[in-house]
Amino acid sequence: MKLSKAGSRIPGMALAFVAVACFVAAVPLSALAAVDFSGKRIEWIVPFSAGGGSSQWAQFLAPLLSEQLPGKPAIAVQNIPGGGSTKGANQFALRAKPDGLTILGTSGSTQFPYLLGDKRVQYEYKDWHLIMATPTGGVFYVSSDLGIKSAKDLMQLKGKDLIYGSQGADSLDLVPLLAFELLGLDVKAVFGMKGRGDGRLAFERGEVNLDYQTSAAYLKNSVPLVESGKAIPIFSWGTMDDNGKIVRDPTFPDLPSFPEAYEMAKGERPSGDAWDAWKAFYVSGFPVQKMIFLPKGTPPEIVEAWRAAAKAMISAPDFAAKAEKILGSYPQAVGQPAEIMKEQAITVTPAAKEWIRNWLTTKYHVEL
């Protein structure tokens, strides 16, 4: 599979984010001088099991952020899986002290229950202090045993036993599950996975024959499955251009986006209420998927020290090339650009929310 090269053009909306991502309000030197994490240990909570895209993202960024923070503290990634990521996020909201020593990395699976009004959610995104936002993508692939080679063969999966390992229907897995619905595929979802890493392991063991991984996890853990012939990549979710159109993901330029794959398989463009709902949650889940937060009440000088560290990290001359190899061709954002991205991630239209809630209740008996 051909991946994009470092320095390649990132189209559309992503390019706009690149243009503004390096803009951050000047941080007063006095504020930075007042913060010193020397000898401290910072805990980065990742509310998923180890091995998934969020873990890969955090493990990559942790040492780079450490180098830029005052005092260069150690940053340890702690996985707290459960509840489709609500367990770890709830613990952060309820227990994290506002001293700069605990951060949370969220994903679309943290955002979706929040957007849908899930009763398990005990956190409020608007209470937290945003440090950085990261777009990402994802790749859907199938077992080679299913006998298809590309998106144009998708309809050949009808009538076959299709099994997908899921964290939960109202997690980020809502995007693939609704994609299966749009395609008219009868897929059995096996719930209870603690993260996408668990879904991939189930795929490797032959317990499921469909899987998707976000870009970081796909690049590290799924590409070897493709290279060995065990997995066949079918499509990426895509990325968005300046006009809000979903186009091919620059990290995976040889793969069609999901709308393109749908048209290849069914001979028509996706449309209707289900498509409108899918697109709304795709926007919330992928173009602005991962974010880093400090807890409510964190003093301004600590928040600014973290934001300055994030800015310095992404501005380093070698950061983009390093990040592309691990995370893919996606820009990182801090400051006001990140705040704008956060608002996109935690906002969906009432119509899309109502449609998804009804579909989840009817299709998967989800009680929100």
JOURHU-V91884 format. One record per residue. N is the residue number from 0. RES is the residue in one letter. PSI is psi in degrees with one decimal (999 if undefined). D_LAST is the distance of its C-alpha to the last C-alpha in Angstrom with 1 decimal. Layout:
n res psi d_last
N RES PSI D_LAST
N RES PSI D_LAST
This chain:
n res psi d_last
0 M 136.1 39.7
1 K 124.9 40.9
2 L 157.2 39.1
3 S 154.3 39.9
4 K 154.0 42.7
5 A 135.2 42.6
6 G -1.1 43.5
7 S 159.5 42.5
8 R 129.9 41.2
9 I 117.2 37.5
10 P 161.0 36.9
11 G -131.0 35.4
12 M -39.7 32.5
13 A -38.9 32.9
14 L -37.6 36.6
15 A -38.9 35.8
16 F -37.3 33.7
17 V -41.4 36.7
18 A -30.4 39.0
19 V -9.3 37.1
20 A -28.3 35.5
21 C -3.9 38.7
22 F 117.9 38.9
23 V 140.3 37.9
24 A 141.9 39.4
25 A 136.1 42.4
26 V 124.1 41.7
27 P 134.7 44.3
28 L -33.3 46.5
29 S -35.1 46.5
30 A -42.8 42.8
31 L -40.4 43.0
32 A -26.7 46.0
33 A -10.5 44.2
34 V 126.4 41.6
35 D 117.3 42.8
36 F 20.0 40.7
37 S 130.8 43.9
38 G 2.8 43.5
39 K 160.7 39.7
40 R 122.3 36.9
41 I 135.8 33.7
42 E 123.1 30.5
43 W 107.5 28.2
44 I 123.8 24.8
45 V 112.1 23.2
46 P 43.1 19.7
47 F 165.9 20.4
48 S 160.0 23.1
49 A 150.8 26.6
50 G -11.4 27.9
51 G -177.3 25.3
52 G -37.9 25.7
53 S -38.4 24.5
54 S -43.3 27.0
55 Q -43.2 29.7
56 W -49.8 29.1
57 A -42.4 29.2
58 Q -34.4 32.2
59 F -45.3 34.1
60 L -28.5 33.6
61 A -54.4 34.0
62 P -28.3 37.8
63 L -39.4 38.4
64 L -39.7 36.6
65 S -41.9 38.5
66 E -26.0 41.8
67 Q -15.9 41.0
68 L 148.1 39.7
69 P 123.5 42.4
70 G -5.4 43.9
71 K 60.2 42.3
72 P 156.6 39.9
73 A 139.6 38.5
74 I 118.0 34.9
75 A 127.9 33.1
76 V 124.5 29.9
77 Q 119.9 27.6
78 N 125.5 24.8
79 I 81.2 21.9
80 P 164.8 19.5
81 G 144.6 16.4
82 G 29.5 12.6
83 G 32.0 13.0
84 S -6.3 15.1
85 T -27.6 13.1
86 K -53.0 15.7
87 G -39.6 18.6
88 A -39.1 17.3
89 N -42.8 16.4
90 Q -42.5 19.9
91 F -47.9 21.5
92 A -36.9 20.1
93 L -27.0 21.1
94 R -22.9 24.3
95 A 130.1 26.0
96 K 146.4 29.2
97 P 51.4 30.3
98 D 6.8 33.4
99 G 4.1 32.8
100 L 1.7 32.7
101 T 127.2 29.0
102 I 160.2 27.2
103 L 135.6 23.8
104 G 114.2 23.4
105 T 166.5 20.0
106 S 179.0 19.1
107 G -30.6 16.9
108 S -18.9 14.5
109 T -34.8 14.3
110 Q -39.4 14.0
111 F -48.5 11.3
112 P -35.1 8.3
113 Y -47.1 10.3
114 L -34.8 10.7
115 L -3.2 7.3
116 G 32.3 6.5
117 D 133.0 4.6
118 K -16.4 5.9
119 R -18.9 8.3
120 V 122.5 10.0
121 Q 25.6 13.2
122 Y 157.8 15.2
123 E 112.8 16.5
124 Y -35.8 18.3
125 K -13.1 20.7
126 D -21.9 22.1
127 W 159.9 23.3
128 H 116.4 26.6
129 L 131.7 26.6
130 I -45.9 29.5
131 M 149.6 29.2
132 A 143.0 27.1
133 T 115.7 27.5
134 P 160.3 26.8
135 T 178.8 26.7
136 G -163.8 26.7
137 G 153.9 26.0
138 V 130.8 27.9
139 F 132.8 26.8
140 Y 162.6 29.4
141 V 162.1 30.2
142 S 140.1 32.5
143 S -19.9 36.1
144 D -20.5 36.3
145 L -16.2 34.4
146 G 9.8 37.5
147 I 157.0 36.2
148 K -20.9 37.6
149 S 178.9 35.8
150 A -31.3 33.3
151 K -14.4 35.8
152 D 3.5 35.5
153 L -37.1 31.7
154 M -14.3 32.2
155 Q -12.3 34.3
156 L -12.2 31.2
157 K 133.8 30.4
158 G -6.1 31.1
159 K 158.1 30.9
160 D 107.0 28.8
161 L 127.7 26.3
162 I 133.1 24.2
163 Y 128.9 21.9
164 G 122.5 20.8
165 S 148.3 17.3
166 Q -25.8 15.4
167 G 147.9 12.0
168 A -24.8 10.9
169 D 13.0 8.8
170 S -166.8 11.9
171 L -17.8 15.2
172 D -10.2 15.7
173 L -36.3 13.7
174 V -52.8 17.2
175 P -37.9 19.3
176 L -40.6 17.1
177 L -30.1 17.1
178 A -41.2 20.8
179 F -40.1 21.5
180 E -45.6 20.1
181 L -37.3 22.3
182 L -12.3 25.2
183 G 27.5 24.8
184 L 134.7 24.8
185 D 96.8 23.6
186 V 129.1 22.1
187 K 119.6 20.9
188 A 123.8 18.3
189 V 106.6 19.0
190 F 164.8 16.0
191 G -3.0 16.8
192 M 140.5 18.9
193 K -5.0 19.1
194 G 171.6 20.0
195 R -24.2 21.8
196 G -38.5 25.0
197 D -36.1 24.0
198 G -40.6 23.3
199 R -40.5 26.8
200 L -38.9 28.4
201 A -36.4 27.0
202 F -44.4 28.5
203 E -35.1 31.8
204 R -6.3 32.0
205 G 13.4 31.6
206 E -26.0 28.4
207 V 159.2 26.6
208 N 6.0 28.4
209 L 143.5 26.1
210 D 156.7 25.1
211 Y 149.8 24.6
212 Q 144.8 25.3
213 T 162.5 25.2
214 S -46.3 28.8
215 A -46.7 29.9
216 A -35.7 28.9
217 Y -46.4 30.3
218 L -40.3 33.6
219 K -44.0 34.1
220 N -24.3 32.7
221 S -30.2 32.3
222 V -40.3 35.5
223 P -32.6 37.6
224 L -36.2 35.8
225 V -46.0 36.8
226 E -29.8 40.3
227 S -7.1 40.8
228 G 5.5 39.8
229 K -29.9 36.8
230 A 144.7 34.2
231 I 111.1 34.6
232 P 135.7 32.9
233 I -48.9 31.8
234 F 162.8 30.2
235 S 166.6 28.7
236 W -27.6 25.8
237 G -177.1 28.5
238 T 172.1 29.0
239 M 141.3 29.3
240 D -176.0 32.7
241 D -21.7 33.7
242 N 7.5 32.9
243 G 11.6 29.3
244 K 138.7 30.3
245 I 123.6 29.0
246 V 178.7 32.1
247 R 142.5 33.2
248 D 125.5 32.2
249 P -19.5 35.5
250 T -27.3 34.9
251 F 65.0 34.9
252 P -17.6 37.2
253 D -8.8 38.2
254 L 138.2 34.7
255 P 152.6 33.3
256 S 168.2 30.1
257 F -46.2 27.3
258 P -37.6 28.3
259 E -41.6 31.9
260 A -40.0 31.0
261 Y -46.3 29.3
262 E -36.9 32.4
263 M -39.3 34.6
264 A -38.8 32.9
265 K -7.5 32.4
266 G 14.8 35.2
267 E 160.0 33.3
268 R 147.5 31.1
269 P 145.1 27.3
270 S 173.2 26.2
271 G 179.5 23.8
272 D -41.1 20.3
273 A -40.4 18.9
274 W -44.1 21.5
275 D -40.6 20.7
276 A -43.1 17.0
277 W -46.6 18.2
278 K -39.7 20.7
279 A -44.0 18.5
280 F -27.3 16.3
281 Y -45.6 19.5
282 V -42.0 21.1
283 S -31.5 18.4
284 G -22.0 18.5
285 F -54.8 22.2
286 P -23.9 24.8
287 V 62.5 23.4
288 Q -49.7 21.7
289 K 138.0 23.1
290 M 152.1 23.9
291 I 130.5 25.8
292 F 149.7 25.1
293 L 154.1 27.0
294 P 166.7 25.3
295 K 138.0 25.4
296 G 1.1 29.0
297 T 130.7 30.9
298 P 146.8 34.4
299 P -38.5 35.3
300 E -32.0 38.1
301 I -42.1 35.9
302 V -45.6 33.4
303 E -34.0 36.4
304 A -41.5 37.9
305 W -43.3 34.8
306 R -38.2 34.7
307 A -38.6 38.5
308 A -42.3 38.1
309 A -41.3 35.5
310 K -46.1 37.8
311 A -38.1 40.8
312 M -51.2 39.0
313 I -15.8 38.0
314 S -9.3 41.4
315 A 141.0 43.4
316 P -31.9 45.7
317 D 3.5 44.4
318 F -47.1 40.7
319 A -42.6 39.8
320 A -41.6 41.7
321 K -45.5 40.2
322 A -37.8 36.6
323 E -37.1 37.2
324 K -31.4 38.2
325 I -44.6 35.1
326 L -19.9 32.3
327 G -176.6 33.7
328 S 69.0 35.0
329 Y 137.4 32.5
330 P 152.0 33.5
331 Q 148.1 32.3
332 A 141.7 31.8
333 V 167.5 32.5
334 G -146.5 33.1
335 Q -39.6 32.4
336 P -39.6 31.6
337 A -38.5 28.8
338 E -40.3 27.4
339 I -42.2 27.4
340 M -38.5 25.6
341 K -42.4 22.9
342 E -35.7 22.3
343 Q -39.1 21.9
344 A -27.9 19.4
345 I 23.1 17.0
346 T 127.3 17.5
347 V 159.0 16.3
348 T 149.5 17.3
349 P -36.4 15.3
350 A -44.2 16.3
351 A -40.8 15.1
352 K -45.6 11.6
353 E -42.7 11.5
354 W -46.3 13.1
355 I -43.2 10.9
356 R -44.7 7.6
357 N -42.0 10.0
358 W -43.7 11.6
359 L -39.7 8.8
360 T -43.9 8.2
361 T -44.7 12.0
362 K -42.0 13.2
363 Y 6.6 11.3
364 H 36.5 9.4
365 V 127.5 6.1
366 E 106.4 3.8
367 L 999 0.0
